[in-house]
Structure formats: structure tokens, C-alpha cells
Amino acid sequence: MANGQWYPPEWPERIRSLAEGTLTPVVPKRAATVILLKDTDGTPVVHMLRRRASMAFAGGAYAYPGGGVDPRDDELHIRWAGPTRAWWADRLGVDETGAQAVVCAAVRETYEEAGVLLAGPTADSVVGDTTGEDWEADRAAVAARDLSFAEFLERRGLVLRSDLLGVWTRWITPEFEPRRYDTWFFVAALPEGQRTRNASTEADRTVWIRPGDAADAYDKGELLMMPPTIATLRQLVPYATAAEALAAAPGRDMTPVLARARLEEGEIVLSWPGHDEFTKHIPTGGTSA
């Protein structure tokens, strides 16, 4: 493998089945993931986790905290700071209840998997250290889906700080994948007084790493990543601070990126629009190039 691009061996057969009309695409589930940034001298670092090798989807790959939308977060009208739900609905391309659920998913997954909570008792504050036993009990209940994130916020009297998030890009899992997600990628800065930890049952390692260093390691084949992960890392390299990246987010194009596969002269050509580096030429025998 020339680089660290995650590439499942079953893809060629599934792509052929899709092209032949024998594979019906799965409807993607809505999801959110958060690129958590922290300033260091000269450049921000990003919080990444390595998915356990035993995971069915992208085992061993480096990723960001993230997961699926909880439909329960559509319903409860939570305390909310920052851009309105209508603003987020327009930015995300969904309705207002869906926008609340997607933003809730971003904040919830950051809390579940990194122990970082983008919420506070007021619209201009953020909670401090969340490593105490009572916090951990609530985090575990949210992670187990015994408690919805909206209910958790209401119980603790917290305001969700949507202004601490910037939506960066949107990727949809290819149609030939058995597990599909329509995922919004957000950026956020680590709040003062909070610290990350590996709170995810799906990860065996977490790191803080400069986007450029992570991209270099991917290019050398040292870090395994899915296309949206390495793509976002490359996009973040020019920014000198987390604040600069957040300020750039509102101007980002949110057209979804969806892989395309076509049969061409005895091979399958797999491409991601706007991201030529991920193009794969797969002979009908199944060996990728």
C-alpha cells in the first residue's frame, strides 16, 4: 500500500454488483463527527483516535470522535446558544428538528468519546473539568443510550454552545458500502479547563497531532485513514490557530462528497469528486492500483 488509504477487499465485488443492478444501496444514516483542535506554538493539533482492529468498519483506521444521530434529540426543545436552529438548518441542508439532532450528535459524540463537553450553564460559559464520578455516570448513560443527550442537558441545566462549532464538510458513504452514513464534519476548539481522554469503547489509542504531520504519516503508509479523514487534515494545514479554522468554516462549500464507481475498459474506476488523490483503478480481477 503506497499510502494509508483504507480500502476494504470486498469493495470490487460490491461495486460490480452495484453496476450490474444486483445490489440495492442502503439508505445512509445521519451522523456527525468533530475535529477537535488545540493551539500549540505555530500550529494547532487535532485530536484523533485509532479504531480498534476488531471493528467491522474501518478497523485500525485513525478518525475523529463521531457517531450517528439520535432521533430523540429531534424532539426536546433544549437551551441553545449561538446561531439559530433555522440558520443551522440552512447550513446543514436539513429541517430545523434535523439540524438540532445533527448538532446534538456532534456535541454528544465529542463528550462520549473524548470527554469534552461543548455546553455550559449560560450562553457565554462552558463547563470546566468533566472527569468527576458524577459526570462519568452521566456520560456512560448517554453513551449507552439510556439517556438522550437532550435529556442530559436539561437535567443538568446546560446550554448547548452551537457557536463553538463550525461545520466544515459533508461526506456520504459510497452506495456500495453495507454500512452507510451521511456525515457532517465539524471543527471545534478544546475549551479552556477541559482535557481529552479516551472514553470510547471503539478506540484503542488517542493522539494529539499536527494536521501536516498526520498527513505525512498517511502518505508514508504509517497511519491508516478513510478518505474524508485525510482530506480534512490536508484542508486544515494552512491554518495557524483553531480560531482561524473556525472563522473559515462558514465559507466552506457543503456540497456532499459521494464516491462514484464506473466500469471502464475492463476495470472499475472509483473516484471521489473533487478529491483526485483517492481515485482507484480496479481490474475486474479485483486488484487495485
N, C-alpha and C positions, 0 to 999 in steps of 0.2 A: 504494500500500500504506500503510494508516494506521499500521501498526507494523512491527516486524521479524520477523513470524512467517513462517518458512519454509513455503512451500506449493507443491508440485510441480504443474505444469499438467496432468499425466496423472492426477491423483487422481480427478476426477469420473468419467471413463470407467471406471476400475478399480473405483470404488465402485458404479457402476451394474452392472458385470459381477458383482460380488460379490452384490449384492442379487438379481440375476436367476439366480444359481446357476451362472453360466458361468465363474466364477473360483474356483479351489481355493486356499485360503490356504497359504502357505509355512510350514513349521514354524520357529518362531523359534530362533535360535542364542543360547546363553547368553553374556552379556557383562558387563563391569564398567567403570565409569568413576569417576574420583576428582576430587572438588572439593578442590583443594589450597589451603589458607588460610595467610595470613601476617599477623601482627598489625602494625598501624600505630597512630598516635595516634588513639584514639577508635573505630576500627572495623577489622575485618580486611579484607584484599583477597584476591581469588580469582584463581588462575592460569587463564587461558583461552587457547585457540589458535584461529586462524581457518583453517578448512579451505580448501585450495586450490580455486579456482573450477573447476578441471578435474575435481574429484572427482565421481563419479557420484552419490554420496549426500550431500546437504546441502552441495554446493559453495558456498563463500563464507560459510557459517554459522559463528558462534562456538560453541565447545564446550569440553569438558574432556578431558584425556587419558583414553583408554579404548580398549577393543577386545574381541575375542572370547576365550572360554575356550579354553585349550589342553588337550585331553584327556590329554596326557602328564602334566599336573600333578595328575591324579587318583591316580596310581599310586605315586609315590615318597613314602615317609614322611619328610617334611622336619622339620628342627628348627623348633619353633613356640613362640612366646611369646604370652601373652595368653589370652583366652577359649578354651576347648577347641573342637575341631572339632565336638563334639556341640552345644555352645552356638551356634556359628555355623550349624550345620545347622538348628537350630530357628528361629533368627532369619531366615535366608535362605529357609526353606521348601524345602530340598533335603536329600539324604542327606549323610553325612559326607564321602565322597570328593568329591562335587559341591561341598560347602562349601569344601574345601581348594582346589579348582580355581578357584572364583569369587574367593576371597580372593587366591590367587596371581595371577589375572588383574588384579586391582586394583593390586597392588603391582608386577607386571611392567610394566603399561602406563604407570604413573607413571614408572618407570625408563626405559622405551623412549622415551617421548615428551617427558618433561620432565627426564630425567637425575637424578631424585630417587629414592633407594632407602630404603624403609622396612624396613630389616633391619640387623642388627649382629652382631658376634662373640659377644655374650652376650645373655641375655634382657632385660637392662636397659641396653643400649647401642645406639647407631646409628652406622653408618659416617659418616665425615666427607666431605670433598670427593671426588667421583667423576668428576672431569674428566680424570684422567690417561689416558695411552695404553692401559695395560693394562685399565683399566675400560672405556674406549671400545671396545676389541676385544671384550670380553665382551658389552657392551650391543648391539653390532652383530650378534653371533652369536645373541643371544636374539631380537632384532628380526627377523632373517632366518629364525627357527625352526630354525636349525642346532643350537641348544642350548635345551633346555627350561628354564623358569625354575627348576623344582625342581632340575634338574641343576646349574644355575649356582649356586644357593645351597649345594648340597652341595659343589661344587668349591671354593668359597671359604670353607667352614666357617661360613656365616652362619645366623643365626636369623631367621626371618620374624617381624616385630613386628605381629601382628594386633591388639594392643592400641592401636596408633597409628591404627587405622581405626575409624570409626563408620559403619554402614550407614544411609543417610538415606531413600531411597525406591526404588521399583522401577517401571519403565515397560516396557511391551511394545509394540513397533512395531505399528501397525494391521494388521488382517488383509488389507487390500487392497494393502499395500506388497510389491514384489517382493523386497526385502531386509528381513528381519525379525530383530529382536533382543529377547531377554528380558534387560533390563539393570538391574543393581543399581547405584545411585549411592551412593558412599561419600564421607565427609568425612575429611580428614586435615590436620594442621598441618605446615608445612615444617620439617624437622628442623634444629636448630642446626648450623651449619657447612656445610650443603648449599645449593646455589643452582640455580635452574632455568635451562634453556636450551631452545631449540627444537631438539629432537633428532628431530622427526617428519618423515618424508618427505611426510606428508599435510597439513602446515600451512605457510602462508607468513608467519605472524605470530603472536607470543605477547604477552600483556599481563598485568600485574597491575592489577586494577581493583576498586573497591569494589562490592559487590553492588547497592547502591542506584543508583550511577552507571551501571552496566551496564543495569539495568532501565530507567532514564530514557532511555538511548540507544536501547534497544529500542522504547520507547513512541514515540519520535520518528522511528522508521524508520531510525536510523543504524547499528544493529547487527542483523544477521540472526541469528536463533536458532530452534531447534526448540522445541516446547512444553515438554519436560522441562527444558531448559536455563534458560529464563526462569522457569519455575515454581520451580525450586530456588533461583535467585537471589533471587526475592521472599521465599522462606521463610527465607533467611539474613540478610535485612536487620536483623531485631531484635537479632542477637547482637553484643555489643561486642568479643568476643575469639574466637579459634579454639577455645580451651578450652571456652567456653560452648557453642559449636555441637557440639563433640564430646560434651559432657556431656548434651546434649539428644537425641543420636542413639538411645540405647536405648529411648526412649519413643515413637519415631516409628512411625506406622502403616505396615506393609509390604504392605498390600493392593495388588496390581499395578494400575497405571493402564493401561487399554486403550481406545483410541478406539472409539466406536460410530458407525455410519453407518446412517441410515434414510431411506426415501423418504416424503415427507410433502407433500401438496398441491402436486404439481408441482415439488418441489425436493428436493435431498438435504440432510439435516441431519447435520453431522459434529460430534461432541462428545466431550470427554474428561471422564469422571465426576469431579466434584469440582473441575473447572477450567473454569468457565463462560466465562472470557475467551477461550478458544480455539474456541468454538463457531462453525462456519461454516455459512451457508445458501447452497447452491449450486443455482441454477436448472438445470433439466435441459439447458439450452443450454450450461452449463459455466462461467458467470461467477460468481465467488464474491462473497459480501457479508460 
